Amino acid sequence: MNAIETTNLTKYYDALCAVDNLTLSVNNEIFALLGPNGSGKTTTVLMLTTLLRPTKGSATVCGHDISGDGEGVRKKLSYVPQDMAVDIKLTGRENVRFFADLYGVPQASDRVDDVLAVMDLTDRADDLIKTYSGGMRRRLELAQALVHEPSVLFLDEPTIGLDVAARKKIWEHIRALRKKGMTIFVTTHYMDEADQFCDRVGIISKGRIAALGTPMELKARLMKDVITVKIDGSFVPPEVDGVVFVGSNGDEVSFTAENGREALPALADALGKSGCLVRAMSLREPTLDDVFLHAVGQQEEPQGFEYNKFRIMLRRRR
């Protein structure tokens, strides 16, 4: 039995399809769901955590159906949302104890001490949260999420807004949980983190899975060199045999090529003839960023689209 199993999971907001027939299996791994804003990531997580009812299709978490057995699902999982979920007027210990009492954890005091120790927070357990750094607050949220010993952990942008050292610390703890047999479902915009720390990656675009596999598999499938060019002037993708335009970021444009070394001179010549001034060119192997751009293209979705739709829906229900 897989920890997470979805079959044709679908969600409509009125006439808009946010998640489109998602079929996915996740078990005993760190799985990252990547995608641009509005691609269906948040909607997927909200359905799997029983916070949002699917329009059609089915899904189970540890064998419990998300539509027919919500209580059974919630007993097996924890969800750490993107926005901080700690009470700054309480101490670290009081925050974790609240969750322990909420889940009816036996011998709660001992369990609270255990998870605080796992997150390296014992020395600051009795300090008010308002004195904690952003990284410490994120680790406290993990302690809260772990206090009832869930089988599946959902993390929505677990390191967003943190500095490099704090991000590394969070991932050390996440990987330690994975080694203990926990299934961890992550959404993130940090491609380097997904590449380095996640066992498998799914890239979702317009509600559908566009690519799925280990980071190494996804990069190998691209099987092309990446050419990055810094330019001045107006840009129109040139037509060069064996070269495909991938995307742009400011004055930097990216291409893939079957044989990058042979393509460089022809591409430079074509760009010059199109009116661009080529300032620099570089050649490298593909990264997960390249795979992402190749899978989703140049999409520009409104910031926080899915979350805002969810809030609007809740207001209507009230």
N, C-alpha and C positions, 0 to 999 in steps of 0.2 A: 504494500500500500504506500503510495506516494504521500508525502506530507501535504502537498498542494496539487490538486488536479482540477483542471477546468476543461469543459467541453462546450464549444460554441457559445461561450459567455458573451453576452451582448447587452449594451446599455444605450438607450435613447434618451435624450433630453428633448422632449417634444419631437420635432422632425429630424433633429440632429443626432447622428450615430456617433457616440463618443468611444465606444468599444465595440468592435465588429467581429463576432464569431471567434473569440479568442480561445484557442485550444493549447493547453500548456501543462507540463508536468514538472514539478520541482521537489527534490527530496535530498536531505542530508548534504546540503551545499550552501554556498553563498551565491545567490542568484541576483543579478542586477537587471532591472528593467530600465532601459534608457530610451529617451525620446524627447523631441522638442516640446515646448509648452503647448498644451492642448492636444497632445497626441493620444492620450488615454491612460497615462501612468497613474495619476491620482484616482481616477474613476475605478480602475482595476483594483487598486489597493483598498479603496472604500468598499467595494463589493466583497472582496475576500475577507475583510474584517467585519462584515455584516453591518456596516454603517450605511450602506446603500443597497437597495434591492435591485437585482438585475431585471432587465426587460424580458430576456429569454436566455436559454442555455442553463448550464448547471456548473457547480463547483463544489469541491469538498476540501476541508482542512482536517487532516488526520482522520479521514473517514467520515466526518460530520458534514452534512449538507448545509451550505450557507443560507439557503432559503427555508429549509424545513427544521433545522436544528441549530439555530443561532446560539443558544446557550452553550451547547456542546462545543461549538466552534470557538467561542470566546474563552472557554476554560483552557483551551489548548494553545492560545496565541497571546502575544503582546504586540502592541502597536505604539511606536514612538513617532509622533507626527513631526513635521518640519518645524512648526512653531514651538518654542519652549513651553513645556507643560509642568513647571514647578512653581510652588508657592514661595515667593521670596520672603514672606513674613514668618516662615517656619524654618526650622533647622533641617539639615540634610536627613538626619535620623527620623524626624517627624514626618517629612515627606514620604520616605520609604515605608514607614510604619502605617501611614494612611492607606497605601496600596495593599499592604499585607492584611490589614483589617478588612479592606474592601473584598479581597479574595478569600477571606476566612482561612488564612495560612496558619497551620498549627505551629506551636512554639515560635510565635511571630518574632519575639525579641532576638532569639538566636539566628533566625533566618535573615532578619534585617542586618544584623552584625556581619553575617556571611557575605551578603551581596555588597555591602559597603566596602568590605575588605577586598573583594574581587575587583571592584572598581577603583581601588587605591584611595578611598575616601575616609578611612577610619580616623585619621588624625583630624579631619575637619568635620566629622559627623555631627557635632553639636554646635557648629557655627551656623549663623543665619545664612540663608541662600543669597541674600543681597551682597554678601561678601565673597561669593564664589565667582571665579572667572567663567567665560563662556564654555571652555572645555570641561571644567569641573561640573557645570550645570548639565552638560550633555551626558557626562558619565553618570551623574545622579539619575538622569532619566533612564539610562540603561539599568541602573540598580533597581529603580521602581518597576521596570518592565520585567525584570528577572526574578522578583521576589516570590512569585507563585510557581516558578520553575516551568515555564511554557515550553512546548515542543517546537513552536514556530515563532520567529520574531520578525516583524515588519518594521523597517526603518525607512522613513521618508526623508531624504537628503540629510543623513546623519551628521555630516561634517560641514554643512553650509555655514559660512560666516566665521569659521574657526581659522586660526593661523596654522602654519605648516606643522609645527610641533604638536599642537592639539589634535589635528587631523590624524597624524601618525599614531598618537596614543589611542584614539578611538578605534582605529582599525586594528591595533594590537589586541584590544579587548574583543572585537568582533571575531577575529580569527581564532582566538582562544575559545570562544563559544562554539564555533564551527567544529573545532577539534573534539569538543565534548559531545558531538552528535546533534547539535541543534541545526535546524533548517532556518536560513536567514534570507529574507526577501528584501532587497534594497532598491530604492530609486535614487539616482544621483545624476548631476550634470558634470561631475568630475570624471572625464574619460580616463585619466591616468590612474585614478583609484580603482575604477572598474577593471582596467587592464591588469593592474598589479595584484589586486586582492580578491577578485571574484572568480569562482570556479566556472560559471557560465554567464553569458550575457544574452539578453533579448532586446532587440531594438524595435520599438513600436512606432508606427507612423500612421496617422489618421485612423487609429483604432485597430490596426492590424499589425501582426508581427512581420517585420520586413527582413529581419536577420536573426538567427539563433545559433548559438554554439559557444565553445570556449573562446576566450580572446585570441588565442593562437590560431584556432581554426578559422575564425572570421577574418583575421589578417591574411592568412594563407589563401583563402578563397579569392581575395582581391587580386593576388598573384600579379601585381604590377608595381613598377617603380612609381614614386610620387615626385613630381617636379613642382617646386614652389618658386614663383616668380614675383619680384617686387617691381612695380611699374609706376610710371607717371603718365597722365593723359587718359583720355577716354578709352574704354575697354570693350571690345566685342570678341567673344571667343573665336579664335581662328580655326580653320579646318586644316588639320595636319594628320596624315595617315598614321594610325596607331596611337594617337593622342586623344584623350577624352578630358574635357573640362569638368572639374569636380565642384568648385565653389570659390567664393572670394571672401576676404575679410579685410576691409579697408583697401589699402594699396597692395595687398598680397593676394595673388590668385594661385589656385592649385590645379594640377592636371595629373592624370595617370597615364602611363605609357608602358607598352609591352617591353620595350628596351629603352630605358631612360637615357643612356649614354648616346645612343644613336639619334634619339629624338631631340636632344637639347639644341643642336645647331638649327634644325629645321623649324623648331618652335620659336626660337629667338628671331629668326628671319621673318617668320609669319607675323609675329607680334609687331616687329618694326615696320613692316609694310602696312599693318592696320592702323598705324599712327601712334602706337604706344612707345614710350621710352623705357627700355628694360634696364633697371638699376642693378638687379642681382638675380641669379638663378641658383637653385640648389637641388640636389638629387638625394633621395633617401628611401628607405624601406617604408611600407605603409604602417600607420599607427591605428589605434582604435578610433581616433578622431576621423581619419580618412574613411574607415569603414562606415562610421556614423553618417558622414556627409554623403557617401555613396548610396546609403540605404534610404535616407530621408530627403535628400536634395536640399534646395535652398528654401526651406519653409520659414515663414515668419508668422508665428501665432501670437495672439494677445497674451500678455503676461498674466499668469494666474487664471486662465480661462476656465479650466475645469473646477477649480476651487470656488470661483465666483459663481458658476452655475449651480454648484452644490448648495451654496449659501442662499441663493435666490430660491431654490427649490424648498429649502427648509422654511424660509419666510412664508411661502405660499401655503405650506402645510399648517403653519400656525394660524 
